[in-house]
Amino acid sequence: LKVRIYPSDRQKKIIKINSDASRFIYNEMVAINKELWRLKQVKLPIDTIQNRIEQLELRQSAKQMSNHFQFLEDKRIDSLTKANAIQNYHKAWNAFRKVHTAGVPKFHRKSYVWRYQTNCQYLKQKAAYLTNGTIRFEDSKHVIVPKLGRLRVKGSHQRILVRSAETRIGTVTIVKDASGRFFLSMQLASDTPFVNWPQNTGKQIGIDLNTENFLTTSDGNTVANPRYYRIIKGRLAKVQRVLSRRARRAKQEHRPLRTSKNYQKQRLLVAKLHAQVFERRRDFLHNVSTTLIKNHD
């Protein structure tokens, strides 16, 4: 379940702090394992190297890392954010060993996208509903999140609230995208399905994806390619030229781009246009696929 959230200025600062902490811990895990690999290449029994290896191996936990870096003890940082960052690092290694296409874990660079994960905890394991965890919906317009408190939400979550069956919240991800929008994603689990199985229609269809249009069905129907990017390409080129000029001026005046207000205003405008194309494409794909699935077996 993904919903749009509208945090206050205080809540935005907390989200930024947790995102920075999550990225720092992940990068620290990458750095520790890189150094451990280099130290273990030395086959000589040198005491200094052995002591350093022991220190690094002890630091690979959220508690020990917080003791080593005191700024991680900030009360605004969620403890589960630290644990999830370490867990995501181990998941990245498992994915590499299993698939070999994702590559080894690498440093996460600083960007305009903020992201961190936390988990919902329950007082009673057997009574885990949407209303009694640390993360819960207060009503149809507000959700409670640890460290952030009460957040205003907007989305398709009301169909989940009216469910009488037990629904458990797992991992929760809070994201700010490049265009400045905030989202909250929940992993939900339930003994009963969230979506009813569609009825059989007795129809079947073949689909051909091609270059002249988006797709052609075996019935002879065609779906045109909407080409959302081509529609907005001229406007996007203009705002990108303005962005380039403002970046060039900021560099000439030796001002960092992150503190240049005119550059940041224009960057947001460019990001919003890209997000608009992305949302239109996704909406188009969902509508086409849903229509085909509901009308055919």
N, C-alpha and C positions, 0 to 999 in steps of 0.2 A: 504494500500500500504506500503510495507516494502522494504527499499533500504539500501544498504551498503554505509556508509560514511567514509571519510578519513580525520579526523581533524588534524590540526597542533598541535604542542606542546602547544601553547598558548590556543587553543580551547579545548584541552584535560583538561587543568587545570580548565577552566570555567565549563566544563561538570562535573568534579569532585566536584567543589564547589557547583554547583546546586544540584547534587545528595546528597551530605552531608546535605545541607540545607533542602531538601525534607524529608530525613530520620529523621533529628532532629525534624522538625515540627510535623511529624507523631508521633514520640515517645513522644514528649511533650504533644500532645493531649491525648495519652494513659495515660500518667502519671497524667495529670490534672483530667481526669475522674475517675481514680482509687482513687485519693485523695478526690475528691468530693463525691464519693460513701461512703468512710469511714467517712468523716465529717458529712454526712447527716444521718448516723446511730446514732449520738448523738442527743437525743431528747430534751436535756436541752437547754434553751435559753441562751447560753453563748455568750457574745459579741465578744470575740476573734475568736470563731469558725465561727460566722456569718460573720464577716469581711473577714475572709479567704475565705469563700465560695463566697462572692461577688467579691473578687479579682480574684479568679480562673475563675469564669464565664465570667468576662470581658476580660480575656486573650485569649479566644477561638476564636480569629479572626486574620487574617494575619497582619493587621495593628497594633493591640495591642501587638501581639507577637513580631513584629519587634521593637516596642518601648521598650519592656522589655529586649530583647536580641539584643544589638547593633550590633553584628556581622552580623545579618540578613539584615542590612542596606547596605551591600556591593553592590556597583554598578554593579558588575558582576552577581549578583543573579537576575534572572527573577522574577518579581512580580507575574506572573501567576504560577510559580513553587510553591510558598507558598500557593496560593489559591487552587491549585490542590491537594496538600498534605492534606489539611484540608478536601477537598471534598472527597478524597479517604478514609479518616478515617470515614466519615459519611456513605459512600457507604458500607464500611465493616460492620458497625452496621446494616444497612438496610438488607444486605445479611444474616446476622446472624438471624435477626428477621423473615425473610421470609423463609429461608431454614433450619436453626439450625444445619447445618452440617459443616459449615466453621469455627465455633468457634468465640468467641469474638475477637475484634482487639487486637493484641499482639505487643510487641516491635519488630521493624525491626533491626536485628543485622547487624553489619558492615561486608561486604564481598568484594570479588573481583569484584562483579557485580555492576556497576553503573547504575542508572535509575532515570530519572525525566521527568515530563510532563509539557507541556506548551500548549497554544492555539493560533490559528490564528485569528487575529483581522483585520477587514476590515474598510476602511474609509466610504464606502457606502454599506448599508445593501442590497440594491437591485442589486448591481453589484458585486457579490462575485465570482470572477473567480480565477483560479490558478495563475494569474499574478498580482493581485493588493492587496494582503494581506501582513501582516507582515512576513508570511512564504510563500515563493513562489519559483518556479523554475526560475532561471535566464536564463538558457538555458538547453540543454539536458544533461549537465555534472555538473551543479552546482545548489545548492539550497541555499536560503537566510533564516537564522534562527535568531531570536532576540538574542542579546548578543554574539552569536557565529559568526555572519556575513556569509561570503561566504564559503560553504562547497562543496567539491568534492564528487559526488555521483556515484554509479554504481548499476544498477538493471533493473527491468522491468517497469520503470516509463515512458518510451518513448511512450508506447501505451496510457497512460493517457494524455500526452502532446498534442497529435495530435487530441484529441477530440474537436469537435466544440461546444458541449453542455456545459452548465454551470456546473462546478465542484467546490464544496466548500470544503475547508479544515477545519476540526474540531480540535479535540485533537491530539497533536503530542507528541510522546514518543521517547526519545533518550536513547539508552541502550548501555552499554559496557559489553560484556559477559566475562566469566572467561578466555577465550582464547585470550582476548585483541582486539576483533573485535568490531567495532562500527556500530550500526544500527539506522535508523530513520524510525519510523512507523507513518503513517498518517491515520486518519479516514476521508474518503471522502464521499461526498453526491452529488447526481445529480438527476435531474428529469427524465433522461433517463437511462436505465440499462447500467452497465459497461460491461456486458457479454451478448451476444445474446443467446436467448433460443434455445437449440439444436433441430434439426428436429427429428420427430418421425421415428423410424426404424421398428416398428412392431414386435420387438423381445423382449422376456423376458427370464430371467435366474434366477436360484437358486444358492446360494453360501453357501458352507459349510466350516467353519474355523476349522481346526483340528491340531493335533500335529505332524503327519507324514510329512506334507508339509504345506505351508502357507494357501492355499485354494484349494478347488475342486469345479468345476462348475457342473451344471446339464447336461452340454454337454459332460462331461467326461474329460474335460481339467483340468490340475493341474498346479499350480504355486508353485515352490519350495521355501522353506524358505532360503533366502540368508545367514543368520547367519553372519552378518558383525562383531558382537562382537567376535565370536569364531575365525574369521580370524586374528583379531588384538590382541587377548588376550595375546599371548606370548610376543609380543613386549611391550604391555602395562604393563605387570608384571615386565619386566626388568626396564623400566623407573620409575615405582612406587617404586621399591626397592632402586634405586638411590635417589629418592626424600625422602624416609624414612631415609636413611643414612645422607643426608644433613640436614634434620630437627633435627635429633638426635645430630649431631655435633654442630649445631647452639645453641641448648639448653644447651649443655655441656659448651659452651663458653659464655653463658648468652647473646646471641645476639638475638634480636627479629626477627621473621621470615620475617616480612614485609620489613626489611632493609637488609636481607641476600641476596646478589645478586645471588649466586650460587643456593640457594633454589628457588628463584623466576624464574630463567631461567628454572629449571627443572619442576617447577609447571606449567609454560606455555606450556612446551612440553607435559605433561600429559593432560592438559586441551584441547590442540589441537587434541590429539588422541581421546578423548571422543567426541569432537565436530565433528570429522570426521565420527565416527560411527553414531552420531545423524543425520548428514546431509545425509548420505547414506540411512539410514532407512526412513527418510522423503521423499527423492527422490523416493525410491522404492514404498512407499505407494501412493504417488501422481500419479506415472505412472500407477500403477495397477488400482487404483480407476478411474482415468480419462479414461482409455481404456474401462473399463466396462461400465461407464456411457455413453460414446459417442456411443457405439455399441448396447446398449439395452435401452429399455424404463423403 
